[in-house]
Amino acid sequence: MRGSATAPTASTRRRTVRTAGALASAGLLVPLLGAAPSSSAPQQASATGLQAAFASAASEYHVPQSVLLGVSYLQSRWDAHGGAASVTGGYGPMHLTDARTALASAPHHGEGKEDPRGDTSRPAAPPKTALPDESEIPARLRTLARAAELTGRSAEELRTDPAANVEGGAALLAAAQKKLGKPLTSDPADWYDAIGRFSGADDEATAATYANDVFAVIRDGERRTTDAGQRVALAPEPGLRPDAAQLKRMGLRRAAAGETECPKTVSCEWIPAPYEEFKDPNGNPDYGNHDLSDRPKSQSIDTIVIHDTEGRWEGVLNLVQDPTYVSWQYTLRSTDGHIAQHVKAKDVAWHAGNWYVNAKSIGLEHEGFLTAPDTWYTEAMYRSSARLVKYLAKKYDIPLDRQHILGHDNVQGTVTSSIPGMHTDPGPYWDWQHYFTLLGKPFHRSAGAKGGLVTVAPDYAKNQPEYTGCAKAGEKCVPHGSAAVRVHTEPRDDAPLVKDIGKRPGGQDSTIDVNDTGARLSTGQQYAVADRQGDWTAVWYLGQKAWFKNPRKQPTAVDAKGLVVTPKAGASEVPVYGRAYPEKEAYPAGVPVQTVSPLPYKILAGQKYVIGDKVPGEYFYSPTFDTAPHKVVRGKDMYYVIQYGHRVGYVRAADVSVVPSGS
C-alpha cells in the first residue's frame, strides 16, 4: 500500500477544477502524468487544462490519477465531443450517463428498407417500424445524476464542462471504493473492483473485462490530442498487477455464457435467437429468425459484417428474440463492450440484406445510431469488438482487410431493384482506421508500392466532410471526424459528385446526405488509380473516373499494391453482379435455378478494380423450417469479389483478366 486518504467532505466537493486549469496555465501547477510509480522516469510535458483537471480531481477525491485517466480513456479516449451524448447517453471524458435527457430524442432516419434475409425463396420477414419501449432505465445509464449528488454540480455542468465531468467521474470512483469498504489509497492496484463497479456492469465477467482493459491502458500508457485540441498523457506503469480476486467480493451475477463462441478476453453471454415455425399473416407456414446450417463444413465463412443497431441495447435484444423478425450473431453494448451472442457461427443469420453474403458471413451489431455524429462509440466497445473479430478471423481464416471485414453499407444489393433500399450503417462516423489499428492491421503505405492502387486512409479527426440529414432532412450535420471521402466527376471541389445509377436509376446526382453512399470512399477500401492531377487523385469507381482530394500535406489515401481485374482483351465491357451464384447446370433436381442477374453496373475496357477474393458460384437453398431439403449448390463458375463503388461487387472470372497494380 502507498498510503490512504480520507474522502472529501461535502464542503470540499464544490471546489472547481477550473482553478486547477488556471493555476496550470500560470505555471503554478504541473501534475504528474498518470501518477507514475517512483521507479518511473519523470515526465516532461506541460499540463493542459484537461490534464490539469484530471490532476485536480484525482487530488480532491483521492483517486489515483492513473486510474482516473485510464477509465476516461476506455470510455472516451479523453474526448469531450462538444458536450454531445454518446450512443447510450454518456457525456464528457468520463462518459457520465444521462439517458433520460440524451436518448429520448435520438434520431433515426431512413437508412434503407431491405429484406435482411435477402433471398426470394421465402417471404420477407414482417417489418417492424418501431423499437419497443423500455420500462425503466438501467442504473448504468443514469450515473450523471449520482455524480451531481456527490459533487454538488448541476447536471448541465457535468454534461457540458469537461473539467466538471472529470470531477464527477472521480467522485463516482471514490464512492465505489468506499461502498466496497476499502480505503482511498494511492495504489492503482487497490482500485480494481471499484473500476469494475464504475463500468455499471451487472455481471462479473463484464466488470472484470472492463477493469482489465483499464489496467492494460495504465500499464501501457497512452498519449493523444483530444477532439478539443488538448494534449493529454498517461505515463506507463508496466509493473502494475491487479488483484483480480477482488471482483469475487462484489456479488455480481454470473452471465449465462452457455455455448458462446467468444475469446476469453471479452465478456460474452448467450441470449439465443429463436428458430421457430409459425404462420404468416396470411396463414401460410413460415419460420424465423435464422437458418440452421453446419458452416464451415457446408460452406466457408469468409466475411464479417459490421452493423450499428439503430436502437438501444434492451430494445435490440427484444428484437433478436422475436421469431418473426431478423437475426445476427452478436450484439455489442456501448457502455462497457459487453457481448451477447444470439446465433451460432455455424448457422446463417438474417442480417445483411443479401442472401449470398448472409450464407457466408457473421454479423456483429454495435449499439449506435449512424445519423447522429456525436452519438459516439466508446473505446470499450471498439476494443471488445476488435477482440471478437480477431478471434473469429483466426478461427475461420478470414483475412483482416476491408474486402472481408465489411460495413453493412458495403454489402451489395442482390438484384437491381434491391440496390436503392440497401442499408447504410455503420455510416461515415465509424472509425475504421482506429478499429483496424486495434485489430493489429492499421492502414499504412504498402512497402514498394508505386501508385497503382490507393488505400483510403484520411486522418479521422481532421477529415470533416459536410453532411446533411442527421437531425432533419437537408439540414447540415454537426461538423465531425469521418472515415469517408467524397468523389467528384472532375478534380475540383465544386465539380458534381459521381452518380450511382443503381441507387438512383433516373440518373439523379448523388448528395451529401449522411445516408447517401453513392459517391463515397471509406477508410481501408482500395481502388485502382485512374489519374492524378496536383492534389487530386482519380480512381475507377462505379464504371467511371472518380476524383478525390488527396493533398500531400494532409493525404486522404496512401499508395498500395495488389491485384486488379480488367475486362479481357477484346471485350468492351463486362457485367457486375450482386451475388456469386452458380450456373444453371449446377442445380440438382428439386432446387429452383437462381437467375444470375447482372446489376446495372459495368466494367468498361481499360478500367481496373481491386480484387478481394476468388470464390466459386454458390447458393444455399433453405426455404423451409424442415432442414431436410436444404442444400448447398456449388458450381464450376468462379467469381472475383471486387471493390466496385462504396459497395463490393462480383464479376465472373471468365469475363476478366487479372493483372498486378501498376501494369
C-alpha positions as a printed Julia matrix, in Angstrom:
663×3 Matrix{Float64}:
   0.0     0.0     0.0
   1.15    3.52   -0.72
  -0.97    5.05    2.0
  -4.61    6.02    2.23
  -6.58    9.23    2.42
  -9.87   10.48    3.7
 -12.76   11.08    1.31
 -13.54   14.75    0.58
 -16.19   16.33    2.75
 -19.36   17.88    1.41
 -17.85   21.32    1.9
 -14.95   20.5    -0.44
 -16.99   18.8    -3.16
 -17.97   22.04   -4.85
 -14.36   23.14   -5.35
 -13.97   23.85   -9.05
 -11.32   22.13  -11.12
 -11.24   25.16  -13.39
  -8.98   26.67  -10.71
  -6.51   23.88  -11.41
  -6.58   24.76  -15.08
  -5.9    28.4   -14.28
  -3.01   27.5   -11.99
  -1.58   25.22  -14.64
  -1.75   27.89  -17.31
   0.03   30.25  -14.91
   2.79   27.74  -14.4
   1.88   27.08  -10.76
   0.61   23.5   -11.17
   2.39   20.74  -13.05
   0.65   17.41  -12.35
   2.29   14.04  -12.63
   1.15   12.33  -15.83
  -0.72    9.3   -14.64
   0.74    9.23  -11.13
   3.62    7.05  -12.26
   5.35    4.88   -9.65
   8.58    6.13   -8.13
  10.6     3.9   -10.45
   9.24    5.71  -13.5
  11.25    8.45  -15.16
   9.91   11.99  -14.64
   7.5    13.1   -17.33
   8.47   16.11  -19.44
   5.18   17.62  -20.58
   3.26   20.75  -19.73
  -0.23   20.46  -18.28
  -3.16   21.37  -20.47
  -6.47   22.42  -18.99
  -7.85   18.88  -19.27
  -4.65   17.28  -17.98
  -4.78   19.63  -15.02
  -8.45   18.78  -14.5
  -7.54   15.11  -14.1
  -4.79   16.04  -11.63
  -7.07   18.28   -9.59
 -10.0    15.84   -9.48
  -7.67   12.97   -8.56
  -6.24   15.02   -5.71
  -9.62   16.26   -4.46
 -11.29   12.84   -4.38
  -8.15   10.85   -3.53
  -8.31    8.68   -6.64
  -5.02    7.72   -8.3
  -4.67    9.94  -11.34
  -3.68    6.93  -13.45
  -6.96    5.24  -12.56
  -8.95    8.34  -13.49
  -7.09    8.73  -16.79
  -7.33    5.01  -17.58
 -11.08    4.86  -17.01
 -11.65    8.0   -19.04
  -9.54    6.71  -21.93
 -11.54    3.5   -22.09
 -14.78    5.46  -22.19
 -13.96    8.36  -24.49
 -10.24    8.42  -25.34
 -10.4    11.7   -23.34
 -12.61   13.39  -25.93
 -15.46   15.65  -24.79
 -17.45   15.56  -28.06
 -18.51   19.14  -27.6
 -20.96   18.18  -24.88
 -22.89   15.81  -27.17
 -24.08   12.47  -25.82
 -22.8     9.04  -26.75
 -24.91    6.22  -28.14
 -26.04    5.34  -24.62
 -26.47    8.87  -23.33
 -22.98    9.3   -21.89
 -21.41   12.76  -21.63
 -17.88   14.1   -21.48
 -14.48   12.48  -20.96
 -15.8    10.26  -18.14
 -18.94    9.2   -20.08
 -21.34   10.13  -17.28
 -24.69    8.77  -18.41
 -27.99   10.63  -18.52
 -30.15    8.51  -20.79
 -33.38   10.28  -19.9
 -32.0    13.5   -21.38
 -29.99   12.1   -24.26
 -31.81    9.13  -25.67
 -35.4    10.32  -25.75
 -34.69   12.3   -28.92
 -32.05   10.06  -30.54
 -32.51   10.46  -34.3
 -33.28    7.58  -36.63
 -33.91    8.46  -40.24
 -34.49    6.05  -43.1
 -31.26    4.28  -43.98
 -32.74    1.54  -46.16
 -35.7    -0.8   -46.35
 -34.01   -4.02  -47.38
 -35.19   -7.53  -46.62
 -32.42   -8.56  -44.17
 -32.56  -12.18  -45.34
 -32.02  -11.14  -48.95
 -33.5   -14.19  -50.69
 -36.7   -14.56  -52.73
 -37.14  -18.27  -51.98
 -39.35  -17.38  -48.99
 -41.32  -14.27  -47.93
 -39.51  -11.35  -46.35
 -39.72  -11.06  -42.58
 -42.66   -8.93  -41.4
 -41.44   -5.34  -40.97
 -41.07   -3.69  -37.61
 -41.42    0.07  -37.66
 -40.58    0.94  -34.08
 -38.45   -0.37  -31.25
 -40.27   -1.49  -28.1
 -40.39    1.0   -25.23
 -38.15    0.37  -22.23
 -40.0     0.13  -18.94
 -37.09    1.54  -16.96
 -33.62    2.99  -17.41
 -30.83    0.79  -16.0
 -28.52    2.24  -13.36
 -25.59    2.17  -15.78
 -27.45    4.74  -17.92
 -28.01    7.31  -15.17
 -24.63    7.82  -13.48
 -24.64   11.58  -14.14
 -27.39   12.19  -11.58
 -25.37   10.37   -8.93
 -22.28   12.39   -9.86
 -24.32   15.57   -9.42
 -25.28   14.48   -5.89
 -21.68   13.7    -4.99
 -20.12   16.89   -6.39
 -22.88   19.42   -5.87
 -22.59   20.37   -9.52
 -25.54   20.79  -11.82
 -26.38   18.17  -14.43
 -25.82   20.78  -17.13
 -22.26   21.43  -15.88
 -21.49   17.74  -15.83
 -22.79   17.35  -19.37
 -21.06   20.34  -20.94
 -17.97   21.24  -18.86
 -15.17   18.65  -19.38
 -13.41   19.61  -16.14
 -16.61   19.24  -14.12
 -17.26   15.94  -15.9
 -13.85   14.63  -14.83
 -14.62   15.69  -11.27
 -17.9    13.79  -11.44
 -16.1    10.67  -12.59
 -13.6    10.94   -9.77
 -16.42   11.29   -7.26
 -18.11    8.15   -8.59
 -14.9     6.14   -8.4
 -14.28    7.29   -4.83
 -17.85    6.44   -3.88
 -17.49    2.95   -5.39
 -14.3     2.38   -3.4
 -15.98    3.49   -0.17
 -19.03    1.3    -0.81
 -16.69   -1.66   -1.07
 -15.34   -0.75    2.38
 -11.88    0.0     1.06
  -9.56    2.93    1.83
  -8.85    5.56   -0.82
  -5.24    4.55   -1.39
  -2.79    5.94   -3.9
  -2.01    2.46   -5.26
  -3.93    1.82   -8.5
  -3.84   -1.94   -7.85
  -6.25   -1.42   -4.94
  -8.91    0.03   -7.25
  -9.59   -2.96   -9.49
 -13.04   -3.79   -8.14
 -14.06   -0.11   -7.9
 -13.21    0.25  -11.6
 -15.32   -2.81  -12.33
 -18.21   -1.26  -10.42
 -17.77    2.06  -12.26
 -18.43    0.24  -15.55
 -22.03   -0.27  -14.48
 -21.83   -3.94  -15.43
 -24.23   -6.22  -13.62
 -22.24   -9.39  -14.23
 -18.82  -10.44  -13.04
 -17.29  -11.2   -16.44
 -18.13   -7.79  -17.92
 -16.84   -5.94  -14.87
 -13.62   -7.96  -14.97
 -13.11   -7.38  -18.69
 -13.66   -3.66  -18.24
 -11.26   -3.44  -15.29
  -8.66   -5.5   -17.16
  -8.86   -3.09  -20.09
  -8.39   -0.08  -17.83
  -5.37   -1.72  -16.22
  -3.97   -2.53  -19.67
  -4.25    1.17  -20.59
  -2.47    2.15  -17.36
   0.29   -0.43  -17.85
   0.92    0.56  -21.47
   0.38    4.28  -21.08
  -1.3     6.5   -23.65
  -0.98    9.99  -25.05
  -3.05   11.76  -27.66
  -4.5    15.07  -28.73
  -8.2    15.25  -27.92
 -11.0    16.44  -30.17
 -10.69   19.84  -28.46
  -7.01   20.04  -29.4
  -5.65   19.34  -25.91
  -2.68   17.07  -25.33
  -3.28   14.51  -22.58
  -0.84   11.84  -21.43
  -0.83    8.85  -19.13
   2.6     7.53  -18.14
   3.0     3.74  -18.36
   3.13    1.64  -15.2
   4.45   -1.66  -16.62
   4.66   -3.42  -13.26
   1.02   -2.87  -12.31
  -0.8    -6.09  -11.43
  -4.33   -6.01  -10.01
  -5.82   -8.44   -7.56
  -8.49   -9.91   -9.83
  -9.99  -11.83   -6.9
 -11.36   -8.51   -5.66
 -14.29   -8.77   -8.06
 -15.44  -12.02   -6.46
 -16.46   -9.99   -3.46
 -18.71   -7.63   -5.41
 -21.64  -10.05   -5.55
 -22.25   -9.62   -9.28
 -24.18  -12.22  -11.23
 -22.57  -14.77  -13.49
 -23.61  -14.12  -17.1
 -25.19  -17.05  -18.93
 -22.2   -17.97  -21.07
 -23.91  -21.1   -22.39
 -22.17  -22.21  -25.56
 -20.88  -18.81  -26.6
 -18.17  -18.57  -29.22
 -16.06  -15.71  -27.9
 -12.44  -15.19  -26.91
 -11.59  -15.35  -23.22
 -10.58  -11.69  -23.34
 -14.17  -10.42  -23.66
 -17.34  -10.68  -21.63
 -19.89  -12.73  -23.54
 -23.28  -14.23  -22.7
 -25.74  -16.44  -24.58
 -29.09  -14.81  -25.4
 -30.36  -17.1   -28.17
 -32.35  -16.05  -31.19
 -35.3   -18.42  -31.72
 -35.54  -20.92  -34.53
 -39.31  -21.4   -34.63
 -42.1   -22.23  -37.03
 -45.23  -20.06  -37.2
 -47.97  -18.88  -39.55
 -47.51  -15.7   -41.56
 -50.28  -13.01  -41.63
 -51.99  -14.93  -44.43
 -51.97  -18.2   -42.51
 -49.15  -19.79  -44.54
 -46.29  -21.75  -42.94
 -43.33  -19.56  -42.1
 -40.34  -19.64  -39.77
 -37.63  -17.48  -38.26
 -35.43  -15.92  -37.41
 -32.38  -17.64  -38.89
 -31.4   -20.83  -40.75
 -29.71  -23.91  -39.37
 -26.53  -24.97  -41.14
 -23.19  -26.62  -40.43
 -20.69  -23.98  -41.53
 -17.81  -24.09  -42.26
 -18.25  -27.74  -43.27
 -21.04  -26.98  -45.74
 -19.66  -23.65  -46.95
 -16.94  -21.27  -45.87
 -17.34  -18.29  -43.58
 -15.34  -15.6   -45.36
 -16.87  -12.28  -44.29
 -17.65  -10.36  -41.09
 -20.25   -7.6   -41.4
 -20.15   -4.61  -39.04
 -23.57   -3.07  -38.27
 -24.92   -0.5   -35.88
 -28.19   -1.29  -34.14
 -30.12    1.93  -34.78
 -31.59    1.2   -31.38
 -30.7     0.79  -27.73
 -29.43   -2.36  -26.06
 -32.59   -3.55  -24.3
 -34.87   -2.92  -27.27
 -32.48   -4.54  -29.72
 -32.27   -7.69  -27.59
 -36.06   -7.87  -27.68
 -35.96   -7.73  -31.48
 -33.44  -10.53  -31.93
 -35.52  -12.77  -29.65
 -38.61  -12.27  -31.84
 -39.04  -15.35  -34.08
 -40.9   -13.3   -36.69
 -38.09  -10.78  -37.09
 -34.42  -10.93  -38.12
 -31.18  -12.05  -36.53
 -27.43  -11.61  -36.3
 -24.71  -13.47  -34.47
 -23.55  -10.89  -31.89
 -24.67   -7.63  -30.27
 -22.14   -5.35  -28.54
 -23.08   -2.93  -25.77
 -21.65    0.57  -25.91
 -21.18    1.4   -22.22
 -18.8    -1.43  -21.42
 -18.26   -3.56  -24.54
 -20.32   -6.47  -23.21
 -21.26   -9.0   -25.91
 -24.39  -11.1   -26.35
 -24.29  -13.98  -28.83
 -27.59  -14.98  -30.42
 -26.84  -17.32  -33.33
 -24.12  -19.93  -33.64
 -21.44  -19.21  -36.22
 -22.35  -22.46  -37.97
 -25.88  -21.17  -38.6
 -26.96  -18.47  -41.06
 -28.32  -15.25  -39.57
 -30.52  -12.8   -41.48
 -28.71   -9.5   -41.21
 -27.02   -8.22  -44.39
 -29.85   -7.94  -46.92
 -28.02  -10.24  -49.35
 -28.59  -13.98  -49.04
 -25.27  -14.83  -50.66
 -23.43  -12.68  -48.09
 -25.55  -13.95  -45.19
 -24.77  -17.55  -46.1
 -21.04  -16.89  -45.83
 -20.79  -14.24  -43.11
 -21.07  -13.42  -39.42
 -22.96  -10.28  -38.37
 -21.97   -8.01  -35.48
 -24.43   -5.34  -34.31
 -22.97   -2.41  -32.35
 -25.2    -0.26  -30.18
 -25.42    3.02  -32.07
 -27.09    5.48  -34.45
 -25.35    6.39  -37.72
 -27.19    9.69  -38.27
 -26.0    11.27  -35.02
 -22.34   12.27  -35.46
 -21.66   12.61  -31.77
 -23.53    9.57  -30.52
 -20.02    8.26  -30.28
 -18.9     4.71  -29.8
 -16.91    4.05  -26.64
 -13.36    2.78  -26.67
 -14.59   -0.15  -24.56
 -16.89   -1.27  -27.4
 -14.29   -0.75  -30.11
 -11.79   -2.88  -28.17
 -14.26   -5.61  -27.36
 -15.4    -5.75  -30.99
 -11.82   -5.89  -32.26
 -11.0    -8.8   -29.96
 -14.07  -10.68  -31.13
 -13.28  -10.06  -34.81
  -9.65  -11.14  -34.37
 -10.86  -14.34  -32.71
 -13.39  -15.09  -35.45
 -10.95  -14.19  -38.22
  -8.35  -16.58  -36.85
 -10.87  -19.36  -36.26
 -12.36  -19.18  -39.77
  -9.27  -17.98  -41.66
 -10.81  -14.63  -42.63
  -8.3   -12.01  -43.84
  -8.27   -8.8   -41.8
  -8.89   -6.31  -44.6
 -11.76   -4.2   -45.86
 -12.65   -6.75  -48.54
 -13.54   -9.26  -45.81
 -14.44   -7.01  -42.85
 -17.35   -5.11  -44.37
 -19.69   -2.47  -43.11
 -23.35   -3.21  -43.76
 -23.12   -0.22  -46.11
 -20.56   -2.12  -48.2
 -22.89   -5.06  -48.91
 -24.25   -5.02  -52.46
 -27.9    -5.41  -53.42
 -28.7    -8.84  -54.83
 -30.55   -7.53  -57.9
 -31.13   -4.12  -59.46
 -34.41   -3.49  -57.65
 -32.85   -4.08  -54.23
 -29.98   -1.57  -54.57
 -31.83    1.62  -53.5
 -33.07    0.01  -50.29
 -29.77   -1.36  -49.05
 -28.73   -0.22  -45.57
 -26.06    2.38  -44.9
 -24.8     1.55  -41.39
 -22.44    1.89  -39.61
 -22.03    5.03  -41.72
 -19.3     7.63  -42.18
 -18.65    8.14  -38.46
 -17.44    4.61  -37.67
 -13.66    4.98  -37.18
 -12.28    2.26  -39.44
  -8.64    3.35  -39.01
  -8.83    3.1   -35.23
 -10.72   -0.18  -35.48
  -8.11   -1.77  -37.73
  -5.33   -0.43  -35.52
  -6.95   -2.34  -32.66
  -7.08   -5.37  -34.98
  -3.32   -5.01  -35.44
  -3.74   -4.06  -39.13
  -3.5    -0.25  -39.43
  -3.7     1.19  -42.92
  -0.21    2.29  -43.98
   1.56    2.84  -47.26
   2.47   -0.54  -48.77
   6.18   -1.3   -49.0
   7.39   -0.9   -52.56
   4.04    0.43  -53.8
   4.32    2.57  -56.93
   0.89    4.11  -57.01
  -1.08    1.55  -59.0
  -3.54    1.3   -56.11
  -4.5     3.51  -53.21
  -5.79    2.64  -49.77
  -8.23    5.24  -48.43
  -6.79    6.49  -45.13
  -7.77   10.03  -44.1
  -6.96   11.45  -40.68
 -10.28   10.75  -38.97
 -10.28   13.79  -36.69
  -9.17   16.26  -39.39
 -11.32   14.79  -42.16
 -14.67   16.54  -41.69
 -16.69   16.5   -44.93
 -20.03   18.26  -44.77
 -23.11   16.04  -44.37
 -26.81   16.74  -44.18
 -29.76   14.81  -42.8
 -28.51   13.88  -39.32
 -31.26   15.62  -37.39
 -33.53   16.7   -40.24
 -33.61   16.12  -43.99
 -31.49   18.73  -45.79
 -30.19   20.24  -42.56
 -26.42   20.34  -42.02
 -24.94   17.83  -39.6
 -22.62   18.95  -36.82
 -19.01   19.03  -38.13
 -17.34   15.81  -37.09
 -14.46   13.5   -37.88
 -15.25   10.95  -40.58
 -13.79    7.84  -42.17
 -15.31    8.71  -45.56
 -14.01   10.69  -48.56
 -16.2    12.1   -51.36
 -15.56   11.59  -55.07
 -16.31   14.07  -57.87
 -16.59   13.89  -61.64
 -13.68   16.32  -62.08
 -10.64   17.36  -60.0
 -12.17   20.38  -58.28
 -14.22   20.99  -55.16
 -17.24   22.42  -56.97
 -17.49   19.58  -59.51
 -20.6    17.37  -59.31
 -20.42   14.2   -57.26
 -20.24   10.97  -59.25
 -23.59    9.32  -59.95
 -24.72    5.89  -58.78
 -27.17    4.6   -61.4
 -28.06    1.67  -59.16
 -29.08    3.82  -56.23
 -30.75    6.41  -58.48
 -31.94    4.7   -61.7
 -33.21    8.0   -63.03
 -29.67    9.37  -63.16
 -30.05   11.99  -60.43
 -26.95   13.38  -58.78
 -25.53   11.88  -55.61
 -25.95   14.04  -52.5
 -24.1    14.79  -49.29
 -26.86   13.21  -47.19
 -25.38   11.13  -44.38
 -27.14    8.03  -45.77
 -26.1     8.56  -49.4
 -23.24    6.19  -50.24
 -23.33    6.92  -53.98
 -20.13    9.0   -54.09
 -18.22    7.85  -51.05
 -14.92    6.09  -50.4
 -14.36    4.59  -46.95
 -11.21    4.16  -44.9
  -9.36    0.94  -45.72
 -11.03    0.41  -49.09
  -8.67    0.03  -52.05
  -9.1     1.31  -55.58
  -7.1     1.3   -58.81
  -5.65    4.68  -59.7
  -7.04    6.13  -62.95
  -5.3     9.52  -62.98
  -3.57   12.18  -60.87
  -3.62   15.97  -61.12
  -1.91   18.07  -58.46
  -3.67   17.5   -55.13
  -6.3    15.3   -56.77
  -6.34   11.54  -57.39
  -8.8     9.69  -59.63
  -9.83    6.06  -59.14
 -12.09    3.69  -61.06
 -15.43    3.73  -59.29
 -18.89    2.57  -60.44
 -17.71    2.34  -64.04
 -16.34    5.88  -64.17
 -13.35    8.01  -63.22
 -13.92    9.44  -59.73
 -11.77   12.24  -58.3
 -11.0    12.93  -54.64
  -8.77   15.48  -52.97
  -5.53   13.92  -51.78
  -3.07   16.7   -50.88
   0.45   15.79  -49.82
   0.2    17.84  -46.63
  -2.94   16.03  -45.48
  -3.34   12.91  -47.64
  -6.64   11.06  -47.69
  -5.14    7.93  -49.29
  -1.8     6.12  -49.4
  -0.19    4.14  -52.21
  -0.69    0.4   -52.22
  -0.09   -2.64  -54.38
  -2.11   -5.71  -55.25
  -4.08   -7.45  -57.98
  -6.84   -5.94  -60.08
  -9.3    -7.2   -62.69
  -9.9    -5.64  -66.09
 -12.09   -6.81  -69.0
 -10.49   -9.48  -71.14
  -8.84   -8.32  -74.35
 -11.45   -7.54  -76.99
 -14.29   -7.05  -74.51
 -15.77   -3.56  -74.41
 -17.49   -4.16  -71.07
 -18.31   -6.87  -68.54
 -21.29   -7.09  -66.15
 -21.15   -6.75  -62.37
 -23.3    -8.95  -60.13
 -24.72   -8.58  -56.64
 -24.14  -12.21  -55.71
 -21.96  -15.05  -56.93
 -24.49  -17.72  -57.85
 -23.73  -20.94  -59.76
 -24.5   -21.61  -63.41
 -27.87  -23.3   -64.03
 -26.29  -26.68  -64.81
 -25.09  -26.94  -61.21
 -28.57  -27.13  -59.66
 -29.81  -30.6   -58.71
 -33.41  -31.7   -59.16
 -35.73  -30.1   -56.64
 -33.7   -26.92  -56.22
 -35.03  -23.97  -58.27
 -32.41  -22.42  -60.51
 -31.47  -18.95  -59.28
 -31.08  -16.38  -62.01
 -27.59  -14.99  -62.45
 -28.91  -11.49  -62.84
 -26.44   -8.66  -63.64
 -26.76   -5.29  -61.95
 -26.95   -2.06  -63.97
 -23.21   -1.66  -63.38
 -20.43   -2.37  -65.91
 -16.66   -2.52  -66.03
 -15.55   -0.86  -69.26
 -12.46   -1.68  -71.26
  -9.35   -0.18  -69.67
 -10.89    0.13  -66.19
  -9.45   -1.75  -63.21
 -10.91   -2.83  -59.87
  -9.21   -4.29  -56.82
  -9.71   -7.99  -56.07
 -10.8    -9.06  -52.61
 -11.22  -12.79  -53.19
 -11.82  -15.55  -55.73
 -14.86  -17.7   -54.92
 -16.94  -20.42  -56.57
 -20.54  -19.79  -57.55
 -22.56  -20.93  -54.54
 -26.17  -20.93  -53.36
 -27.58  -22.09  -50.02
 -31.1   -23.45  -50.66
 -33.03  -23.09  -47.41
 -36.72  -22.22  -47.92
 -38.32  -24.34  -45.18
 -38.28  -24.91  -41.43
 -37.61  -28.59  -42.08
 -33.89  -28.76  -42.86
 -34.12  -31.99  -44.87
 -34.41  -30.29  -48.29
 -31.68  -27.76  -47.54
 -28.72  -27.95  -49.92
 -25.58  -26.03  -50.8
 -25.28  -25.77  -54.57
 -21.78  -25.14  -55.82
 -20.95  -24.6   -59.48
 -17.9   -24.55  -61.72
 -18.15  -20.84  -62.48
 -15.67  -18.8   -60.45
 -16.11  -15.17  -59.41
 -13.9   -12.35  -58.19
 -15.11  -10.18  -55.33
 -14.15   -6.6   -56.21
 -14.32   -3.14  -54.68
 -16.63   -1.62  -57.28
 -18.02    1.54  -55.68
 -18.68    2.1   -52.0
 -20.05   -1.46  -52.01
 -18.44   -4.67  -53.18
 -19.47   -6.4   -56.39
 -18.89   -9.73  -58.15
 -17.56  -10.45  -61.65
 -17.25  -13.79  -63.42
 -13.63  -14.89  -63.63
 -14.23  -15.93  -67.23
 -15.02  -12.31  -68.16
 -11.88  -10.63  -66.81
  -8.1   -10.75  -66.72
  -6.11  -10.4   -63.51
  -3.12   -8.07  -63.58
  -0.85   -6.61  -60.88
  -1.38   -2.98  -59.9
   0.73   -0.53  -61.87
   0.53   -2.62  -65.05
